[in-house]
Amino acid sequence: METMRDRFEQVATKLLDDNPNLAVVLADIGVTGFADAMARHPGRVINVGIREQLLISLAGGLALTGMRPVAHTFAPFLIERPFEQIKLDLVHQGATAVLVSAGGSYDYPGYGRTHMAPGDVALLDTLPGWTVHVPGHPDEAEWLLRDAVAATDTVYVRLSLPANRSPLAGAGNPGGTYGLTVLRTGRSGTVIAVGPVADAVIAATVGLDVTVLFAATIRPFDAATLRATLGAVDVVIVEPYLAGTSVPHVSQALADLPHRVIGLGVGRAELRRYGTPEEHQVAHGLDPASLRASIAGFLAGQAAGSAVV
């Protein structure tokens, strides 16, 4: 089955052929998928080796020359290891780029903690001006990547191996962003599913009288759609990374209303028996049965889960 990363490599290769201002910067990971593109565009597909700080610095330098750089590697090596370069060589310099990660929070648990990055979006939240896309399907990954390349801001596209059965968001306008997609409406509360957790959220909320919203873009946060679809002002946001990451954004959207918010996602405790992605999903309470218990408990007035406001 085609993955989001497969689609990224295909689409980025085509965009390199069509756009002479586009460059792709790699740090060993992903080189095989771009071998043909590197042969055709040796000056615009650049492998810096296992030098992730240089990956970001080079992307910033390319941006300052007028290029649109796309930097790609696993999430911990793209966001956490070179964070100082993201802060200084991109944001401080006003050099805009597209960062495309792979591996999600724990897609490759056999490699250990070094390949896990559930805190990536929370870390980027400490910096201003980011657009953050979290596609839930390869089609969404393609649409969001095309938008990101056509845009002029700094964009993070977070790819993962898990995917929903079908795309839940439509293609946006070039340079634009997606808002929340209304999957169904209800009166007892709102559940927001971010990216690839949507299928689990849909299964978990069968029979519950709740509004279910889907986000393929989480920054900027779509406050307008959330407010327009509110029944009860109890909101659950389920994200495939650190639990509670977007709780402040939901609270800000509802600042003038008495409300309750809970953030469900990857817990802070480190799981040292690395196991399988499916086992991590259950351990973090992101499987349908666990989500149903947390959502139903919260709506019934119990502070289940984490990051309750």
Protein Blocks (a to p, Z undefined) as FASTA:
>chain_A
ZZfklmmmmmmmmmmmmmmkbccddehioplmmmmmmmmmmmlcccebjafklmmmmmmm
mmmnopacdddddfklmmmmmmmmmmmmmmmnopacddddehijmlmlmnojmlgcfklm
mmmmmpghiacdddfbfklmmmmmmmmmmmmbdcdddddfbdcfbdfbdcddehiacddd
dfbdcfkbccddehjllmmmmmmmgoiacdddddfbfbdcdfklmmmmpcbfcdcdddfb
dehklmmmmmmmmmmpccddddddddfbdcfblkpmklmmmmnopafklmmmmmmmmmno
paghehiZZ
